[in-house]
Amino acid sequence: MNRAERIRSAIESAIEPDSLEVTDESHLHAGHAGAQPGGETHYEVTVVSSRFSGQSRVARQRSVYALLGNEFSSGLHALSVRALTPEEVS
Amino acid sequence: MSDNPVNERIKTDIAQNDVMLFMKGTPVFPQCGFSAAVVQILNHVGVKFGSADVLVDPEIRDGIKAFTNWPTVPQLYVKGEFVGGCDIIREMFEAGELEQMFDEKGVAREAA
C-alpha cells in the first residue's frame, strides 16, 4: 500500500466515516521544506463522521492525527484535515 | 515532565505572549506555506504575536510537538491555550470565529 492507501485504511477502520477523501498533494510542495524525492509527504484529508458531533476542532483533528502516528514517524510531513459532521456538510 | 527544560522554555514563551506562534521561519520570512498562511491571517486580524522559529531550534521543533501532542507546525497558542494549526486557524478565520475568540479573550486588535 502507498501512504495514501494506508492513511485511508487507518481512518476507515477506526472511524467508519460517512465519507473520506485522501489527496496526495506532495507534488505541490516539491522543493519545499519537508519534501522528499519520493514524495508522499503532504496530504489532505476530508472526513465526514457523526462521531465529530460536539467535538472541538482541535479534538477532531487530534483524533485523526492519533491514527497516523506511524505515518508521521516515517516521513509524513503535513496533513491538512477537514473533519466534519454530516450536518456541517449538508 | 515538569523538569524538562524544553517544556519550561515553551511554557515561558506561552506565558509571556498572549498570542504565540510556533512556526517555520519568521513572520517576515516564513519558510513554509502553512506558517505563512497563519502569519498572514494574524496580521490581517491585527493582533500582535510572539513567534518561535522551530527550524533554528531542533529542541523546540520536537518539543512543541510533544508538548501539544500535535505532530505538525505551525501551532498557535492564545492566552496559554492551544488553538490549532493552519487548518483550524484558517477555518476559524473564514467563519469569523477567530476575531471573536481574540475579542472574547481580551486580546487587542488593531485595524489592519
N, CA and C atoms of all chains as a GROMACS GRO file, in nm:
protein
  606
    1MET      N    1   0.085  -0.120   0.000
    1MET     CA    2   0.000   0.000   0.000
    1MET      C    3   0.088   0.124   0.000
    2ASN      N    4   0.048   0.224  -0.076
    2ASN     CA    5   0.120   0.351  -0.064
    2ASN      C    6   0.065   0.428   0.056
    3ARG      N    7   0.123   0.545   0.082
    3ARG     CA    8   0.086   0.614   0.205
    3ARG      C    9  -0.061   0.658   0.202
    4ALA      N   10  -0.108   0.704   0.087
    4ALA     CA   11  -0.248   0.747   0.079
    4ALA      C   12  -0.341   0.632   0.115
    5GLU      N   13  -0.308   0.514   0.067
    5GLU     CA   14  -0.392   0.397   0.097
    5GLU      C   15  -0.384   0.360   0.244
    6ARG      N   16  -0.266   0.372   0.302
    6ARG     CA   17  -0.253   0.342   0.445
    6ARG      C   18  -0.330   0.443   0.530
    7ILE      N   19  -0.324   0.571   0.490
    7ILE     CA   20  -0.399   0.674   0.563
    7ILE      C   21  -0.548   0.643   0.555
    8ARG      N   22  -0.592   0.611   0.435
    8ARG     CA   23  -0.734   0.580   0.415
    8ARG      C   24  -0.775   0.461   0.500
    9SER      N   25  -0.694   0.358   0.497
    9SER     CA   26  -0.730   0.236   0.568
    9SER      C   27  -0.732   0.259   0.720
   10ALA      N   28  -0.635   0.336   0.771
   10ALA     CA   29  -0.631   0.361   0.916
   10ALA      C   30  -0.754   0.439   0.961
   11ILE      N   31  -0.794   0.538   0.881
   11ILE     CA   32  -0.910   0.620   0.920
   11ILE      C   33  -1.038   0.539   0.905
   12GLU      N   34  -1.048   0.464   0.794
   12GLU     CA   35  -1.170   0.388   0.772
   12GLU      C   36  -1.194   0.285   0.882
   13SER      N   37  -1.089   0.216   0.921
   13SER     CA   38  -1.112   0.108   1.018
   13SER      C   39  -1.142   0.165   1.157
   14ALA      N   40  -1.089   0.282   1.190
   14ALA     CA   41  -1.111   0.335   1.324
   14ALA      C   42  -1.237   0.419   1.335
   15ILE      N   43  -1.268   0.495   1.231
   15ILE     CA   44  -1.376   0.593   1.243
   15ILE      C   45  -1.502   0.550   1.167
   16GLU      N   46  -1.489   0.462   1.071
   16GLU     CA   47  -1.602   0.424   0.986
   16GLU      C   48  -1.677   0.548   0.938
   17PRO      N   49  -1.608   0.634   0.862
   17PRO     CA   50  -1.667   0.762   0.823
   17PRO      C   51  -1.777   0.748   0.719
   18ASP      N   52  -1.866   0.847   0.718
   18ASP     CA   53  -1.967   0.854   0.612
   18ASP      C   54  -1.900   0.877   0.478
   19SER      N   55  -1.799   0.962   0.477
   19SER     CA   56  -1.722   0.978   0.355
   19SER      C   57  -1.580   1.017   0.391
   20LEU      N   58  -1.490   0.988   0.299
   20LEU     CA   59  -1.348   1.009   0.324
   20LEU      C   60  -1.277   1.035   0.192
   21GLU      N   61  -1.205   1.147   0.189
   21GLU     CA   62  -1.120   1.176   0.072
   21GLU      C   63  -0.978   1.194   0.120
   22VAL      N   64  -0.886   1.128   0.055
   22VAL     CA   65  -0.744   1.145   0.086
   22VAL      C   66  -0.674   1.189  -0.043
   23THR      N   67  -0.613   1.306  -0.039
   23THR     CA   68  -0.547   1.358  -0.159
   23THR      C   69  -0.399   1.376  -0.131
   24ASP      N   70  -0.317   1.323  -0.220
   24ASP     CA   71  -0.172   1.342  -0.210
   24ASP      C   72  -0.136   1.474  -0.277
   25GLU      N   73  -0.090   1.568  -0.197
   25GLU     CA   74  -0.054   1.700  -0.250
   25GLU      C   75   0.096   1.722  -0.249
   26SER      N   76   0.170   1.611  -0.236
   26SER     CA   77   0.315   1.625  -0.222
   26SER      C   78   0.376   1.700  -0.340
   27HIS      N   79   0.321   1.680  -0.459
   27HIS     CA   80   0.380   1.744  -0.577
   27HIS      C   81   0.373   1.897  -0.568
   28LEU      N   82   0.273   1.947  -0.491
   28LEU     CA   83   0.260   2.093  -0.478
   28LEU      C   84   0.371   2.151  -0.390
   29HIS      N   85   0.438   2.064  -0.315
   29HIS     CA   86   0.538   2.111  -0.219
   29HIS      C   87   0.678   2.067  -0.258
   30ALA      N   88   0.695   2.016  -0.381
   30ALA     CA   89   0.827   1.969  -0.423
   30ALA      C   90   0.929   2.082  -0.406
   31GLY      N   91   1.040   2.050  -0.343
   31GLY     CA   92   1.145   2.150  -0.325
   31GLY      C   93   1.129   2.233  -0.199
   32HIS      N   94   1.014   2.222  -0.132
   32HIS     CA   95   0.994   2.298  -0.008
   32HIS      C   96   1.047   2.218   0.111
   33ALA      N   97   1.050   2.284   0.226
   33ALA     CA   98   1.091   2.215   0.348
   33ALA      C   99   1.001   2.094   0.370
   34GLY      N  100   1.061   1.982   0.404
   34GLY     CA  101   0.984   1.863   0.434
   34GLY      C  102   0.958   1.774   0.314
   35ALA      N  103   0.973   1.830   0.193
   35ALA     CA  104   0.954   1.749   0.073
   35ALA      C  105   1.068   1.649   0.060
   36GLN      N  106   1.037   1.532   0.006
   36GLN     CA  107   1.139   1.432  -0.017
   36GLN      C  108   1.131   1.388  -0.162
   37PRO      N  109   1.241   1.336  -0.216
   37PRO     CA  110   1.243   1.299  -0.358
   37PRO      C  111   1.129   1.205  -0.397
   38GLY      N  112   1.097   1.110  -0.310
   38GLY     CA  113   0.992   1.014  -0.344
   38GLY      C  114   0.850   1.065  -0.320
   39GLY      N  115   0.836   1.190  -0.276
   39GLY     CA  116   0.702   1.243  -0.248
   39GLY      C  117   0.646   1.181  -0.121
   40GLU      N  118   0.514   1.164  -0.118
   40GLU     CA  119   0.443   1.104  -0.003
   40GLU      C  120   0.469   1.180   0.126
   41THR      N  121   0.469   1.313   0.119
   41THR     CA  122   0.497   1.394   0.237
   41THR      C  123   0.380   1.482   0.278
   42HIS      N  124   0.300   1.527   0.182
   42HIS     CA  125   0.193   1.623   0.210
   42HIS      C  126   0.058   1.566   0.162
   43TYR      N  127  -0.037   1.563   0.254
   43TYR     CA  128  -0.168   1.506   0.221
   43TYR      C  129  -0.279   1.596   0.272
   44GLU      N  130  -0.394   1.581   0.209
   44GLU     CA  131  -0.513   1.650   0.258
   44GLU      C  132  -0.623   1.546   0.278
   45VAL      N  133  -0.688   1.552   0.391
   45VAL     CA  134  -0.793   1.455   0.424
   45VAL      C  135  -0.922   1.530   0.454
   46THR      N  136  -1.030   1.487   0.392
   46THR     CA  137  -1.162   1.536   0.432
   46THR      C  138  -1.241   1.416   0.481
   47VAL      N  139  -1.283   1.420   0.605
   47VAL     CA  140  -1.351   1.305   0.664
   47VAL      C  141  -1.481   1.353   0.728
   48VAL      N  142  -1.587   1.281   0.696
   48VAL     CA  143  -1.719   1.317   0.748
   48VAL      C  144  -1.768   1.204   0.837
   49SER      N  145  -1.801   1.237   0.961
   49SER     CA  146  -1.850   1.135   1.053
   49SER      C  147  -1.933   1.201   1.162
   50SER      N  148  -2.038   1.132   1.202
   50SER     CA  149  -2.121   1.185   1.312
   50SER      C  150  -2.045   1.180   1.444
   51ARG      N  151  -1.935   1.103   1.447
   51ARG     CA  152  -1.856   1.098   1.571
   51ARG      C  153  -1.798   1.234   1.610
   52PHE      N  154  -1.787   1.324   1.513
   52PHE     CA  155  -1.727   1.453   1.544
   52PHE      C  156  -1.826   1.549   1.610
   53SER      N  157  -1.954   1.509   1.617
   53SER     CA  158  -2.053   1.597   1.680
   53SER      C  159  -2.012   1.632   1.822
   54GLY      N  160  -2.019   1.759   1.855
   54GLY     CA  161  -1.990   1.802   1.990
   54GLY      C  162  -1.842   1.809   2.022
   55GLN      N  163  -1.757   1.777   1.924
   55GLN     CA  164  -1.612   1.783   1.948
   55GLN      C  165  -1.556   1.914   1.894
   56SER      N  166  -1.459   1.970   1.965
   56SER     CA  167  -1.392   2.091   1.917
   56SER      C  168  -1.310   2.057   1.792
   57ARG      N  169  -1.268   2.164   1.723
   57ARG     CA  170  -1.184   2.143   1.605
   57ARG      C  171  -1.054   2.072   1.644
   58VAL      N  172  -0.998   2.114   1.757
   58VAL     CA  173  -0.872   2.052   1.799
   58VAL      C  174  -0.893   1.904   1.828
   59ALA      N  175  -1.000   1.872   1.898
   59ALA     CA  176  -1.025   1.730   1.932
   59ALA      C  177  -1.046   1.647   1.806
   60ARG      N  178  -1.116   1.703   1.710
   60ARG     CA  179  -1.140   1.628   1.585
   60ARG      C  180  -1.009   1.599   1.513
   61GLN      N  181  -0.929   1.707   1.497
   61GLN     CA  182  -0.806   1.687   1.420
   61GLN      C  183  -0.709   1.597   1.496
   62ARG      N  184  -0.709   1.611   1.628
   62ARG     CA  185  -0.621   1.529   1.709
   62ARG      C  186  -0.659   1.381   1.695
   63SER      N  187  -0.788   1.354   1.687
   63SER     CA  188  -0.828   1.213   1.678
   63SER      C  189  -0.789   1.154   1.543
   64VAL      N  190  -0.785   1.237   1.440
   64VAL     CA  191  -0.737   1.187   1.310
   64VAL      C  192  -0.585   1.169   1.313
   65TYR      N  193  -0.515   1.270   1.365
   65TYR     CA  194  -0.369   1.260   1.376
   65TYR      C  195  -0.329   1.135   1.455
   66ALA      N  196  -0.407   1.107   1.561
   66ALA     CA  197  -0.368   0.998   1.651
   66ALA      C  198  -0.366   0.863   1.580
   67LEU      N  199  -0.444   0.852   1.472
   67LEU     CA  200  -0.448   0.726   1.399
   67LEU      C  201  -0.325   0.708   1.309
   68LEU      N  202  -0.250   0.816   1.291
   68LEU     CA  203  -0.148   0.817   1.187
   68LEU      C  204  -0.008   0.836   1.241
   69GLY      N  205   0.012   0.797   1.367
   69GLY     CA  206   0.144   0.812   1.429
   69GLY      C  207   0.254   0.744   1.348
   70ASN      N  208   0.226   0.627   1.296
   70ASN     CA  209   0.327   0.556   1.218
   70ASN      C  210   0.366   0.633   1.092
   71GLU      N  211   0.269   0.700   1.035
   71GLU     CA  212   0.298   0.775   0.912
   71GLU      C  213   0.382   0.899   0.944
   72PHE      N  214   0.347   0.967   1.053
   72PHE     CA  215   0.426   1.085   1.090
   72PHE      C  216   0.570   1.047   1.124
   73SER      N  217   0.586   0.928   1.182
   73SER     CA  218   0.723   0.891   1.218
   73SER      C  219   0.798   0.832   1.099
   74SER      N  220   0.732   0.818   0.985
   74SER     CA  221   0.801   0.762   0.868
   74SER      C  222   0.795   0.856   0.749
   75GLY      N  223   0.798   0.986   0.776
   75GLY     CA  224   0.817   1.080   0.665
   75GLY      C  225   0.696   1.162   0.628
   76LEU      N  226   0.578   1.132   0.684
   76LEU     CA  227   0.464   1.220   0.659
   76LEU      C  228   0.494   1.355   0.724
   77HIS      N  229   0.482   1.461   0.644
   77HIS     CA  230   0.528   1.592   0.692
   77HIS      C  231   0.411   1.684   0.723
   78ALA      N  232   0.310   1.680   0.641
   78ALA     CA  233   0.197   1.771   0.661
   78ALA      C  234   0.068   1.701   0.624
   79LEU      N  235  -0.030   1.717   0.710
   79LEU     CA  236  -0.160   1.656   0.684
   79LEU      C  237  -0.267   1.760   0.716
   80SER      N  238  -0.329   1.813   0.609
   80SER     CA  239  -0.441   1.903   0.630
   80SER      C  240  -0.564   1.820   0.658
   81VAL      N  241  -0.639   1.857   0.760
   81VAL     CA  242  -0.755   1.778   0.799
   81VAL      C  243  -0.879   1.866   0.798
   82ARG      N  244  -0.980   1.822   0.725
   82ARG     CA  245  -1.114   1.880   0.741
   82ARG      C  246  -1.200   1.769   0.799
   83ALA      N  247  -1.237   1.784   0.924
   83ALA     CA  248  -1.315   1.681   0.993
   83ALA      C  249  -1.452   1.740   1.022
   84LEU      N  250  -1.553   1.687   0.955
   84LEU     CA  251  -1.687   1.748   0.958
   84LEU      C  252  -1.791   1.647   1.002
   85THR      N  253  -1.901   1.699   1.056
   85THR     CA  254  -2.016   1.613   1.082
   85THR      C  255  -2.106   1.615   0.958
   86PRO      N  256  -2.192   1.514   0.944
   86PRO     CA  257  -2.282   1.511   0.828
   86PRO      C  258  -2.366   1.640   0.818
   87GLU      N  259  -2.406   1.695   0.933
   87GLU     CA  260  -2.488   1.817   0.933
   87GLU      C  261  -2.408   1.934   0.876
   88GLU      N  262  -2.279   1.938   0.902
   88GLU     CA  263  -2.197   2.050   0.855
   88GLU      C  264  -2.174   2.044   0.705
   89VAL      N  265  -2.188   1.927   0.648
   89VAL     CA  266  -2.166   1.913   0.504
   89VAL      C  267  -2.291   1.950   0.427
   90SER      N  268  -2.406   1.917   0.482
   90SER     CA  269  -2.530   1.934   0.407
   90SER      C  270  -2.574   2.080   0.408
   91MET      N  271   0.738   1.550   3.362
   91MET     CA  272   0.788   1.629   3.250
   91MET      C  273   0.814   1.772   3.293
   92SER      N  274   0.778   1.810   3.419
   92SER     CA  275   0.788   1.950   3.456
   92SER      C  276   0.934   1.994   3.466
   93ASP      N  277   1.027   1.898   3.483
   93ASP     CA  278   1.167   1.938   3.492
   93ASP      C  279   1.236   1.935   3.357
   94ASN      N  280   1.158   1.911   3.252
   94ASN     CA  281   1.213   1.911   3.116
   94ASN      C  282   1.240   2.055   3.072
   95PRO      N  283   1.367   2.090   3.045
   95PRO     CA  284   1.399   2.231   3.015
   95PRO      C  285   1.330   2.284   2.889
   96VAL      N  286   1.309   2.197   2.791
   96VAL     CA  287   1.243   2.244   2.669
   96VAL      C  288   1.098   2.281   2.699
   97ASN      N  289   1.031   2.196   2.777
   97ASN     CA  290   0.893   2.228   2.816
   97ASN      C  291   0.887   2.359   2.893
   98GLU      N  292   0.986   2.381   2.977
   98GLU     CA  293   0.987   2.505   3.054
   98GLU      C  294   1.001   2.626   2.961
   99ARG      N  295   1.085   2.612   2.860
   99ARG     CA  296   1.101   2.723   2.764
   99ARG      C  297   0.970   2.748   2.690
  100ILE      N  298   0.904   2.639   2.650
  100ILE     CA  299   0.777   2.654   2.578
  100ILE      C  300   0.674   2.721   2.668
  101LYS      N  301   0.670   2.675   2.794
  101LYS     CA  302   0.572   2.734   2.887
  101LYS      C  303   0.599   2.883   2.907
  102THR      N  304   0.728   2.919   2.914
  102THR     CA  305   0.762   3.060   2.931
  102THR      C  306   0.718   3.142   2.810
  103ASP      N  307   0.747   3.091   2.691
  103ASP     CA  308   0.705   3.160   2.568
  103ASP      C  309   0.554   3.183   2.569
  104ILE      N  310   0.482   3.077   2.606
  104ILE     CA  311   0.335   3.084   2.602
  104ILE      C  312   0.283   3.179   2.710
  105ALA      N  313   0.352   3.181   2.823
  105ALA     CA  314   0.307   3.267   2.934
  105ALA      C  315   0.336   3.414   2.904
  106GLN      N  316   0.445   3.440   2.832
  106GLN     CA  317   0.488   3.579   2.813
  106GLN      C  318   0.424   3.644   2.690
  107ASN      N  319   0.361   3.563   2.605
  107ASN     CA  320   0.300   3.617   2.484
  107ASN      C  321   0.153   3.575   2.479
  108ASP      N  322   0.064   3.674   2.484
  108ASP     CA  323  -0.079   3.642   2.476
  108ASP      C  324  -0.110   3.562   2.351
  109VAL      N  325  -0.042   3.598   2.242
  109VAL     CA  326  -0.056   3.524   2.117
  109VAL      C  327   0.083   3.477   2.078
  110MET      N  328   0.101   3.346   2.073
  110MET     CA  329   0.234   3.289   2.050
  110MET      C  330   0.226   3.187   1.936
  111LEU      N  331   0.307   3.212   1.834
  111LEU     CA  332   0.306   3.123   1.718
  111LEU      C  333   0.438   3.048   1.708
  112PHE      N  334   0.431   2.916   1.710
  112PHE     CA  335   0.546   2.831   1.680
  112PHE      C  336   0.539   2.800   1.531
  113MET      N  337   0.643   2.840   1.459
  113MET     CA  338   0.634   2.838   1.313
  113MET      C  339   0.768   2.802   1.251
  114LYS      N  340   0.765   2.784   1.119
  114LYS     CA  341   0.890   2.763   1.045
  114LYS      C  342   0.927   2.893   0.977
  115GLY      N  343   1.044   2.945   1.012
  115GLY     CA  344   1.085   3.075   0.963
  115GLY      C  345   1.039   3.183   1.060
  116THR      N  346   1.037   3.305   1.010
  116THR     CA  347   0.997   3.420   1.092
  116THR      C  348   0.875   3.484   1.028
  117PRO      N  349   0.805   3.570   1.104
  117PRO     CA  350   0.689   3.636   1.044
  117PRO      C  351   0.724   3.712   0.915
  118VAL      N  352   0.845   3.767   0.910
  118VAL     CA  353   0.884   3.840   0.789
  118VAL      C  354   0.926   3.744   0.676
  119PHE      N  355   0.994   3.636   0.714
  119PHE     CA  356   1.036   3.538   0.614
  119PHE      C  357   0.992   3.398   0.653
  120PRO      N  358   0.863   3.368   0.639
  120PRO     CA  359   0.816   3.233   0.670
  120PRO      C  360   0.881   3.133   0.573
  121GLN      N  361   0.913   3.015   0.625
  121GLN     CA  362   0.980   2.914   0.543
  121GLN      C  363   0.886   2.800   0.505
  122CYS      N  364   0.758   2.821   0.519
  122CYS     CA  365   0.663   2.713   0.495
  122CYS      C  366   0.529   2.778   0.465
  123GLY      N  367   0.459   2.724   0.368
  123GLY     CA  368   0.333   2.786   0.327
  123GLY      C  369   0.228   2.787   0.436
  124PHE      N  370   0.229   2.684   0.520
  124PHE     CA  371   0.129   2.677   0.626
  124PHE      C  372   0.157   2.783   0.733
  125SER      N  373   0.286   2.798   0.767
  125SER     CA  374   0.322   2.904   0.861
  125SER      C  375   0.291   3.041   0.802
  126ALA      N  376   0.322   3.058   0.675
  126ALA     CA  377   0.297   3.187   0.610
  126ALA      C  378   0.149   3.222   0.614
  127ALA      N  379   0.064   3.123   0.595
  127ALA     CA  380  -0.081   3.147   0.594
  127ALA      C  381  -0.128   3.196   0.730
  128VAL      N  382  -0.076   3.136   0.837
  128VAL     CA  383  -0.119   3.177   0.971
  128VAL      C  384  -0.069   3.319   1.001
  129VAL      N  385   0.055   3.349   0.964
  129VAL     CA  386   0.109   3.484   0.985
  129VAL      C  387   0.021   3.587   0.912
  130GLN      N  388  -0.015   3.553   0.790
  130GLN     CA  389  -0.096   3.645   0.710
  130GLN      C  390  -0.232   3.671   0.778
  131ILE      N  391  -0.292   3.566   0.830
  131ILE     CA  392  -0.422   3.580   0.897
  131ILE      C  393  -0.408   3.663   1.024
  132LEU      N  394  -0.304   3.635   1.103
  132LEU     CA  395  -0.286   3.711   1.227
  132LEU      C  396  -0.263   3.859   1.197
  133ASN      N  397  -0.183   3.886   1.094
  133ASN     CA  398  -0.162   4.026   1.056
  133ASN      C  399  -0.292   4.089   1.010
  134HIS      N  400  -0.370   4.012   0.938
  134HIS     CA  401  -0.496   4.065   0.886
  134HIS      C  402  -0.593   4.102   0.998
  135VAL      N  403  -0.602   4.017   1.099
  135VAL     CA  404  -0.694   4.048   1.208
  135VAL      C  405  -0.632   4.148   1.306
  136GLY      N  406  -0.502   4.176   1.290
  136GLY     CA  407  -0.441   4.287   1.361
  136GLY      C  408  -0.400   4.259   1.504
  137VAL      N  409  -0.362   4.133   1.533
  137VAL     CA  410  -0.311   4.106   1.667
  137VAL      C  411  -0.158   4.104   1.666
  138LYS      N  412  -0.100   4.147   1.777
  138LYS     CA  413   0.044   4.132   1.794
  138LYS      C  414   0.071   3.991   1.841
  139PHE      N  415   0.180   3.933   1.792
  139PHE     CA  416   0.209   3.796   1.836
  139PHE      C  417   0.359   3.774   1.848
  140GLY      N  418   0.394   3.688   1.943
  140GLY     CA  419   0.531   3.641   1.954
  140GLY      C  420   0.548   3.520   1.865
  141SER      N  421   0.673   3.491   1.826
  141SER     CA  422   0.693   3.373   1.743
  141SER      C  423   0.824   3.305   1.778
  142ALA      N  424   0.827   3.175   1.754
  142ALA     CA  425   0.950   3.098   1.768
  142ALA      C  426   0.971   3.022   1.638
  143ASP      N  427   1.093   3.029   1.586
  143ASP     CA  428   1.127   2.961   1.461
  143ASP      C  429   1.181   2.822   1.495
  144VAL      N  430   1.099   2.720   1.468
  144VAL     CA  431   1.142   2.585   1.507
  144VAL      C  432   1.257   2.534   1.419
  145LEU      N  433   1.276   2.597   1.303
  145LEU     CA  434   1.382   2.548   1.214
  145LEU      C  435   1.521   2.577   1.269
  146VAL      N  436   1.534   2.683   1.349
  146VAL     CA  437   1.665   2.713   1.405
  146VAL      C  438   1.682   2.650   1.542
  147ASP      N  439   1.582   2.577   1.587
  147ASP     CA  440   1.587   2.523   1.722
  147ASP      C  441   1.526   2.383   1.726
  148PRO      N  442   1.607   2.282   1.694
  148PRO     CA  443   1.554   2.145   1.686
  148PRO      C  444   1.489   2.098   1.815
  149GLU      N  445   1.538   2.148   1.930
  149GLU     CA  446   1.477   2.106   2.056
  149GLU      C  447   1.332   2.151   2.065
  150ILE      N  448   1.310   2.277   2.027
  150ILE     CA  449   1.173   2.328   2.028
  150ILE      C  450   1.090   2.259   1.920
  151ARG      N  451   1.152   2.231   1.807
  151ARG     CA  452   1.080   2.167   1.697
  151ARG      C  453   1.020   2.034   1.741
  152ASP      N  454   1.100   1.952   1.806
  152ASP     CA  455   1.047   1.825   1.857
  152ASP      C  456   0.965   1.848   1.984
  153GLY      N  457   1.013   1.942   2.066
  153GLY     CA  458   0.950   1.964   2.195
  153GLY      C  459   0.807   2.014   2.183
  154ILE      N  460   0.782   2.103   2.088
  154ILE     CA  461   0.648   2.160   2.079
  154ILE      C  462   0.548   2.054   2.031
  155LYS      N  463   0.596   1.961   1.948
  155LYS     CA  464   0.506   1.855   1.902
  155LYS      C  465   0.463   1.766   2.019
  156ALA      N  466   0.558   1.735   2.105
  156ALA     CA  467   0.526   1.652   2.222
  156ALA      C  468   0.443   1.731   2.323
  157PHE      N  469   0.483   1.857   2.342
  157PHE     CA  470   0.415   1.941   2.442
  157PHE      C  471   0.266   1.952   2.411
  158THR      N  472   0.236   1.977   2.285
  158THR     CA  473   0.096   1.997   2.245
  158THR      C  474   0.028   1.865   2.212
  159ASN      N  475   0.106   1.759   2.194
  159ASN     CA  476   0.051   1.635   2.141
  159ASN      C  477  -0.013   1.663   2.005
  160TRP      N  478   0.067   1.724   1.919
  160TRP     CA  479   0.020   1.768   1.786
  160TRP      C  480   0.140   1.755   1.694
  161PRO      N  481   0.131   1.675   1.586
  161PRO     CA  482   0.254   1.638   1.514
  161PRO      C  483   0.303   1.739   1.411
  162THR      N  484   0.234   1.849   1.395
  162THR     CA  485   0.272   1.941   1.287
  162THR      C  486   0.292   2.083   1.340
  163VAL      N  487   0.363   2.161   1.262
  163VAL     CA  488   0.388   2.303   1.286
  163VAL      C  489   0.332   2.376   1.164
  164PRO      N  490   0.271   2.491   1.174
  164PRO     CA  491   0.262   2.583   1.287
  164PRO      C  492   0.163   2.541   1.395
  165GLN      N  493   0.184   2.601   1.514
  165GLN     CA  494   0.092   2.583   1.626
  165GLN      C  495   0.070   2.720   1.691
  166LEU      N  496  -0.056   2.752   1.712
  166LEU     CA  497  -0.090   2.882   1.771
  166LEU      C  498  -0.146   2.865   1.912
  167TYR      N  499  -0.087   2.940   2.004
  167TYR     CA  500  -0.137   2.946   2.141
  167TYR      C  501  -0.191   3.087   2.168
  168VAL      N  502  -0.307   3.094   2.233
  168VAL     CA  503  -0.363   3.223   2.272
  168VAL      C  504  -0.395   3.217   2.421
  169LYS      N  505  -0.336   3.309   2.496
  169LYS     CA  506  -0.354   3.314   2.642
  169LYS      C  507  -0.331   3.177   2.705
  170GLY      N  508  -0.224   3.114   2.661
  170GLY     CA  509  -0.184   2.988   2.721
  170GLY      C  510  -0.257   2.865   2.671
  171GLU      N  511  -0.351   2.885   2.578
  171GLU     CA  512  -0.431   2.772   2.534
  171GLU      C  513  -0.401   2.741   2.386
  172PHE      N  514  -0.385   2.613   2.354
  172PHE     CA  515  -0.361   2.573   2.216
  172PHE      C  516  -0.489   2.592   2.135
  173VAL      N  517  -0.479   2.670   2.028
  173VAL     CA  518  -0.596   2.696   1.944
  173VAL      C  519  -0.598   2.605   1.823
  174GLY      N  520  -0.482   2.580   1.762
  174GLY     CA  521  -0.480   2.491   1.648
  174GLY      C  522  -0.363   2.518   1.557
  175GLY      N  523  -0.364   2.445   1.445
  175GLY     CA  524  -0.265   2.465   1.341
  175GLY      C  525  -0.328   2.541   1.226
  176CYS      N  526  -0.265   2.531   1.110
  176CYS     CA  527  -0.308   2.612   0.996
  176CYS      C  528  -0.453   2.585   0.955
  177ASP      N  529  -0.492   2.459   0.950
  177ASP     CA  530  -0.629   2.426   0.906
  177ASP      C  531  -0.732   2.493   0.996
  178ILE      N  532  -0.710   2.481   1.127
  178ILE     CA  533  -0.808   2.531   1.223
  178ILE      C  534  -0.811   2.683   1.222
  179ILE      N  535  -0.694   2.746   1.216
  179ILE     CA  536  -0.690   2.892   1.213
  179ILE      C  537  -0.761   2.943   1.088
  180ARG      N  538  -0.735   2.877   0.976
  180ARG     CA  539  -0.800   2.920   0.852
  180ARG      C  540  -0.951   2.902   0.859
  181GLU      N  541  -0.994   2.787   0.911
  181GLU     CA  542  -1.139   2.763   0.923
  181GLU      C  543  -1.205   2.865   1.015
  182MET      N  544  -1.138   2.892   1.128
  182MET     CA  545  -1.196   2.989   1.223
  182MET      C  546  -1.201   3.128   1.161
  183PHE      N  547  -1.095   3.164   1.088
  183PHE     CA  548  -1.092   3.295   1.024
  183PHE      C  549  -1.205   3.306   0.922
  184GLU      N  550  -1.221   3.203   0.841
  184GLU     CA  551  -1.323   3.208   0.736
  184GLU      C  552  -1.464   3.212   0.796
  185ALA      N  553  -1.479   3.153   0.914
  185ALA     CA  554  -1.610   3.153   0.979
  185ALA      C  555  -1.632   3.277   1.066
  186GLY      N  556  -1.532   3.365   1.072
  186GLY     CA  557  -1.544   3.484   1.156
  186GLY      C  558  -1.523   3.457   1.304
  187GLU      N  559  -1.482   3.334   1.336
  187GLU     CA  560  -1.469   3.296   1.477
  187GLU      C  561  -1.336   3.338   1.538
  188LEU      N  562  -1.239   3.365   1.452
  188LEU     CA  563  -1.107   3.396   1.505
  188LEU      C  564  -1.107   3.532   1.575
  189GLU      N  565  -1.158   3.634   1.506
  189GLU     CA  566  -1.166   3.767   1.566
  189GLU      C  567  -1.249   3.761   1.694
  190GLN      N  568  -1.358   3.686   1.687
  190GLN     CA  569  -1.446   3.669   1.803
  190GLN      C  570  -1.369   3.612   1.922
  191MET      N  571  -1.286   3.510   1.892
  191MET     CA  572  -1.209   3.448   2.000
  191MET      C  573  -1.111   3.548   2.061
  192PHE      N  574  -1.041   3.625   1.975
  192PHE     CA  575  -0.947   3.724   2.028
  192PHE      C  576  -1.020   3.826   2.114
  193ASP      N  577  -1.136   3.870   2.068
  193ASP     CA  578  -1.212   3.970   2.143
  193ASP      C  579  -1.257   3.912   2.277
  194GLU      N  580  -1.308   3.788   2.273
  194GLU     CA  581  -1.356   3.726   2.397
  194GLU      C  582  -1.244   3.706   2.498
  195LYS      N  583  -1.125   3.677   2.446
  195LYS     CA  584  -1.012   3.653   2.535
  195LYS      C  585  -0.941   3.782   2.573
  196GLY      N  586  -0.992   3.894   2.523
  196GLY     CA  587  -0.935   4.022   2.560
  196GLY      C  588  -0.801   4.052   2.495
  197VAL      N  589  -0.779   3.998   2.375
  197VAL     CA  590  -0.656   4.028   2.301
  197VAL      C  591  -0.682   4.148   2.210
  198ALA      N  592  -0.600   4.252   2.225
  198ALA     CA  593  -0.622   4.375   2.148
  198ALA      C  594  -0.600   4.351   2.000
  199ARG      N  595  -0.685   4.414   1.920
  199ARG     CA  596  -0.669   4.406   1.773
  199ARG      C  597  -0.662   4.548   1.719
  200GLU      N  598  -0.572   4.566   1.624
  200GLU     CA  599  -0.562   4.696   1.557
  200GLU      C  600  -0.614   4.678   1.416
  201ALA      N  601  -0.674   4.785   1.364
  201ALA     CA  602  -0.723   4.778   1.226
  201ALA      C  603  -0.606   4.746   1.134
  202ALA      N  604  -0.628   4.651   1.044
  202ALA     CA  605  -0.519   4.609   0.955
  202ALA      C  606  -0.490   4.718   0.853
   0.00000   0.00000   0.00000
